[in-house]
Amino acid sequence: MSVKAMIFVDGSWLYHSRQALFEALGEESGFEIDYKRIPDIIALHMAEMMDSEVDVVRTNYFGTIPVNKQGYNPAKQRAFYEFLSMQCAYDTEILEIDFRREPNARPDDKWVNVALSSAMMFYAMLTGSFDVAVLVGGDADYIPLLKRVRALGKRVQMVCMNNLNDKNLTSVMMLTTPGIQDLPPLFLDERSDDIKLVRSERKRVCKNCGREEETTWAGPEFFCSNCRSEHRKQLRACDTCGKEEETTWDKPYFYCSECRSKHRVSAEG
């Protein structure tokens, strides 16, 4: 019989820990994380440790998003959360921080900590929901949670980061406090090669004209370069500076050529 595992991802912690993955591979400008593979990597690690088949019944992702914040367009962030939900089959719980109702709001990791903790306790109380709770995070705030989940008869697996180059990505207390984990922790930076998204080229058929073309695009719909270039241009306002520019870009967010150039210079410098 397989062991049922449920994953709980602290999205804020994972976002701020990406640099450790970049450094582990010696990447100068970073890389894309293959979010689809994270549950599989965790399941494989647990199966090796437990000598048993592991069934990941659900992957829960917790994050925040500012709304009604002056000068900030959340469209790109929303698109990312939609990708996790629609393409990676994550159950996402995204907390909206409404700056119109609370203009002095100071969002921090506690928003996510509370949401994740309450969800893990809820599922732990449901009979048969999971055997092992997997926490992807490194904050010491989770220690009381993990103790109580284990008191309910569940096992705990921690997925975290090594503290490289003086970066305190994982609390030392999380790694050394007795009674909060049942399996050796999985350090994501030690599996950075597996987590890196590799886009391989393959032939796909254009949804519009039926023409075949080599592409790395992995989305559900594909349009060839000819059809994309013939797509009607539209006038759009830059989300950063407000400048209008003609473009075929059809995502919810848009940045003009000047702002994109400034961003690249800033990233390189």
C-alpha positions in Angstrom: 0.0 0.0 0.0 1.4 3.4 -0.9 2.0 6.2 1.6 -0.2 9.3 1.0 1.6 12.6 1.2 0.3 16.1 1.0 2.6 19.0 0.1 2.3 22.5 1.6 4.4 25.1 -0.2 5.3 28.5 1.4 5.4 30.4 -1.8 7.0 33.5 -0.2 9.9 31.5 1.2 10.4 29.6 -2.1 10.5 32.8 -4.1 13.1 34.4 -1.8 15.2 31.2 -1.8 15.5 31.0 -5.6 18.9 32.7 -5.5 20.4 29.7 -3.6 19.3 27.5 -6.5 21.0 29.9 -9.0 24.2 29.8 -7.0 24.2 26.1 -6.6 24.4 25.8 -10.4 26.8 28.7 -10.8 24.2 30.6 -12.8 24.8 34.3 -13.2 21.3 35.3 -14.2 19.3 32.5 -12.7 17.0 30.1 -14.4 13.4 29.0 -14.5 12.1 26.5 -11.8 10.3 23.5 -13.1 7.3 23.7 -10.7 5.7 20.6 -12.3 8.7 18.5 -11.2 8.9 19.6 -7.5 6.1 17.1 -6.3 7.8 14.3 -8.2 11.2 15.1 -6.8 9.8 15.1 -3.3 7.9 11.8 -3.8 11.1 10.1 -5.1 13.1 11.3 -2.1 10.5 10.0 0.3 10.1 6.7 -1.5 13.9 6.1 -1.2 13.9 7.0 2.5 10.8 5.0 3.4 11.3 2.1 0.9 7.6 2.5 -0.1 5.6 3.9 -3.0 4.5 7.5 -2.3 1.3 9.0 -3.6 1.2 12.8 -3.6 -2.5 13.4 -3.1 -2.3 17.2 -3.3 0.2 20.1 -3.6 -1.0 23.2 -1.8 0.7 26.5 -2.7 0.2 29.6 -0.5 1.1 33.2 -1.7 0.1 36.8 -1.5 -0.8 39.4 -4.1 -1.2 43.2 -3.7 -4.4 44.7 -5.2 -5.3 48.4 -5.5 -1.6 49.3 -4.8 -0.6 52.5 -6.5 2.0 52.0 -9.2 1.8 48.2 -9.1 0.1 46.0 -11.7 -0.5 42.5 -10.4 -1.3 40.9 -13.8 2.0 39.2 -14.2 1.8 37.7 -10.7 -1.8 36.6 -11.3 -0.6 34.9 -14.5 2.0 33.0 -12.6 -0.5 31.8 -10.0 -2.9 30.7 -12.8 0.0 28.8 -14.4 0.6 26.9 -11.1 -3.1 26.1 -10.9 -3.9 25.2 -14.5 -0.6 23.8 -15.8 1.0 22.3 -12.6 -2.2 21.1 -10.8 -1.4 23.0 -7.6 -4.2 24.0 -5.3 -3.4 27.7 -4.8 -4.5 29.8 -1.9 -3.6 33.4 -2.8 -4.2 36.1 -0.1 -5.2 39.4 -1.6 -3.7 42.4 0.2 -6.2 45.3 -0.5 -4.3 48.6 -0.2 -7.6 50.5 -0.8 -9.1 49.2 2.3 -5.9 49.1 4.3 -3.5 51.7 2.7 -0.8 51.2 5.4 -0.7 47.4 5.0 2.8 45.9 5.4 2.5 42.4 3.9 5.1 39.9 5.2 5.6 36.2 5.4 3.2 35.9 8.3 0.2 36.1 5.9 1.4 32.9 4.3 2.5 31.3 7.5 -1.0 31.5 9.0 -2.8 30.4 5.9 -0.4 27.4 5.5 -0.6 26.4 9.1 -4.4 26.5 9.3 -4.7 24.4 6.1 -2.2 21.8 7.3 -4.0 21.4 10.6 -7.4 21.2 8.9 -6.3 18.4 6.6 -4.5 16.6 9.5 -7.8 16.5 11.4 -9.6 14.8 8.4 -9.4 11.0 8.6 -7.5 9.5 5.8 -6.4 12.8 4.1 -2.7 12.1 4.3 0.0 10.0 6.1 2.8 12.5 5.7 2.7 16.3 5.7 5.4 17.8 3.5 6.4 21.4 4.4 8.3 23.3 1.7 9.6 26.2 3.8 12.3 27.1 6.4 10.8 29.4 9.0 11.0 28.6 12.7 7.4 29.8 13.0 6.3 26.4 11.8 7.8 24.4 14.7 4.6 24.5 16.8 2.6 23.4 13.8 4.8 20.4 13.0 4.7 19.3 16.6 0.9 19.4 16.7 0.6 17.6 13.3 2.8 14.8 14.6 0.8 14.7 17.8 -2.2 13.8 15.6 -0.4 10.7 14.3 1.0 12.2 11.1 4.5 12.1 9.9 6.4 15.1 8.7 8.9 15.7 5.8 10.8 19.0 5.6 11.9 20.4 2.2 14.2 23.3 2.7 17.6 24.9 1.7 21.1 24.7 3.0 22.3 28.0 4.5 24.9 28.8 1.8 27.0 32.0 1.7 25.6 33.3 5.0 22.1 33.2 3.7 19.8 32.1 6.5 17.3 30.4 4.3 16.4 27.7 6.7 16.1 28.2 10.5 18.8 26.3 12.4 16.0 25.6 14.9 14.0 23.9 12.2 16.8 21.5 11.5 17.8 20.8 15.1 14.6 20.8 17.1 13.7 17.3 18.1 10.2 15.9 17.5 9.2 17.9 14.4 10.3 15.6 11.5 10.3 11.9 10.7 12.5 11.8 7.6 15.8 13.4 6.7 15.2 16.8 5.2 15.3 17.3 1.4 17.5 20.2 0.5 16.3 21.7 -2.8 19.7 23.3 -3.6 21.2 19.8 -3.7 18.7 18.9 -6.4 19.0 22.1 -8.4 19.9 20.2 -11.5 16.6 18.4 -11.3 14.6 21.5 -10.6 15.9 23.5 -13.4 13.4 23.9 -16.3 14.9 22.5 -19.5 13.0 23.5 -22.6 13.5 21.0 -25.4 12.6 21.6 -29.0 10.0 19.5 -30.7 7.7 19.8 -33.7 4.2 21.1 -33.1 1.2 21.8 -35.4 -0.1 25.4 -35.6 -3.6 25.6 -34.3 -4.5 28.3 -36.9 -2.9 27.1 -40.2 -1.8 23.5 -39.5 1.8 24.2 -40.3 4.5 22.2 -38.4 7.3 24.1 -36.7 10.1 23.4 -34.2 9.4 25.1 -30.9 10.2 25.0 -27.1 6.7 26.3 -26.3 5.0 23.8 -23.9 1.6 25.6 -23.5 -1.6 23.8 -24.5 -2.1 26.0 -27.7 0.6 26.6 -30.3 0.7 29.1 -33.2 3.5 29.2 -35.7 5.8 32.2 -36.2 3.9 33.3 -39.4 0.6 33.3 -37.7 2.0 35.1 -34.6 3.6 37.8 -36.8 0.3 38.3 -38.7 -1.6 38.7 -35.5 -3.3 42.1 -35.4 -1.2 44.6 -33.5 -2.9 46.7 -30.8 -2.1 49.9 -29.0 -1.3 49.1 -25.3 -0.2 51.3 -22.4 2.9 50.2 -20.5 2.1 49.0 -16.9 5.2 50.8 -15.6 5.4 54.2 -17.3 2.0 54.5 -19.1 3.6 55.0 -22.5 1.5 53.7 -25.4 3.1 51.3 -27.9 1.9 49.1 -30.7 2.4 45.4 -30.0 1.1 41.9 -30.6 1.8 40.9 -26.9 -1.4 39.4 -25.6 -0.6 38.7 -22.0 -2.5 40.6 -19.2 0.6 42.6 -18.4 2.6 44.8 -20.9 5.9 46.7 -20.7 7.1 49.1 -23.4 10.4 48.5 -25.2 12.1 51.3 -23.2 11.1 49.9 -19.8 12.2 46.4 -20.9 15.6 47.8 -21.9 16.0 49.6 -18.6 15.1 46.4 -16.8 17.7 44.4 -18.7 20.4 47.0 -18.0 19.5 47.0 -14.3 19.5 43.2 -14.1 22.9 43.0 -15.8 24.4 45.8 -13.6 
